[in-house]
Amino acid sequence: MSGKNSSFNRRDFIKSAAGIGAALTIVPPAAAQTGKLSTNRIIGANDRINVGVIGVGGRGTYVGRFFSRIGQKTNACQIVAVCDVYQKRVSSNKEYHKCGGHLDYREVIGRKDIDAVIVATPDHWHAKIAIEAMNSGKDVYLEKPMTHTIEQARQVIAAVRQTKRVVQVGSQTTSAVHWWKARKLIADGAIGPMVMSQGSYHRNSKSDWLDWVIDPNAGPNGKGDDYVDWKMWLGSASKRPWDADRFFRFRKYWDYSGGIATDLFFHVAAPINICWGEAQFPYKVMAAGGFYTFQPGEIRGEVPDTFHLLAEYPKGHSMVLSSTMANSQHIPGLIRGHEGTVIMVDHGGFESGIDHVILRPERRVVTDEYKAKFGTDETRIPIEVPNNEEDWMVTHITNFLDCMRNRKQPTLDVESAARTQVLISMAVRSYREGLVMYFDEKNWKVAAKPFKA
């Protein structure tokens, strides 16, 4: 969050609780197969939207409280139910929102009084819950990453097309004004033919991501608030005896997460895709990284602390992303063209607000026409309303609520988000298999050798 004194501090939430989840084998419900989809009420311009939060660990608590705060200010929405497999999280969030609490997500999506759900479970549950919610007539605010696999992304897209529900993927960076300013500059010809995009997301904190606090009393044998429905949490993931490290620190394990690629890169790659202004899937992705600082035995996990990816796109440009959990110095997001470069400010500069983007022309190659329009010197393009992470969250959630009323596409709809999901899922597979991966867009297939044209 922006501001060290903000009451909505994301890191405070994350340190106090990790997200929850369950697992996934997508089987379209009978309602979807028959086309007899249940629908909720038509929401008028002045109606208050009833929202249920599924998964109230660190992220779900954070997002749910943003919805609640917006509702208190505007009367646009209210939280009427919270759900988690960990009773302590249910109890604390139920008390905060003064609402109903559930241990089983199906009880939430089955409620007729709920118009929308927030899905903030671990990644391996995202698609299943989102699809079932849509088939129950609910709109969905679906936390990033959109899904755990590429095939699941395809299934979520199919469900949106079939049910006509509104789904906003919860990467709030896509609502940041500076990315849309960059998009307009690129559309206006400020960089010429695109060459390369690059970005990063760095942190220097083992405890902030790899080493969340474990409640020693929590578990499937816990009494009262200490109870965890471990079988539900695992879902279709590999069956295992209770493991508190996997539950509280799920992002360290491939069964439930894609590590840095899915947790951090989504926030960078999704807005970069928006800047390009056209739908593009990568056709070739490779990844590298490793345990460079925090050793596997030290963190007892599987995902690396440092991760990089390189992707190539059929339009003739590439993307380079880097991240580590052992160093906090960011590389500003930028998009290079043959005639100029658009540079976003450092991703770490939340506190002061982002008030400009930079256009840096390539003086040696620009034409007279270009010079007349953009000049030859570096220019700071002002953003009329400086924005930071808290602003992005408010804008992103408000956009979702507005789209529930007008039934328009939200800022990060599932088809747009899928382009990033394919990228990061291919990168995870590349890293794990040590191979270059290729994507067949027509058939949504990934392989370690190029597909025939």
Secondary structure, DSSP 8 states (H G I E B T S, - for coil): --STT-SS-HHHHHHH-------------HHHHHT---------TT--EEEEEE--SHHHHHHHHHHHHHHHHHSSEEEEEEE-SBHHHHHHHHHHHT-EEESSHHHHHT-TT--EEEE-S-GGGHHHHHHHHHHTT-EEEEESSS-SSHHHHHHHHHHHHHH---EEEE-GGGG-HHHHHHHHHHHTTSS-SEEEEEEE---B-STTTT-----TT-BTT--GGGBB-HHHHHTTS---S--HHHHHTGGGSTTT--THHHHTHHHHHHHHHHHH-S----SEEEEEEE-SSS-HHHHT-SS-SEEEEEEEETTTEEEEEEEESB-------EEEESSEEEE---TT--TT-EEEEEEEE-TTT--HHHHHHH-SS-EEEEEEEEE-HHHHHHHHHHHHHHHHHH----TT-HHHHHHHHHHHHHHHHHHHHTS-EEEETTTTEEESS----
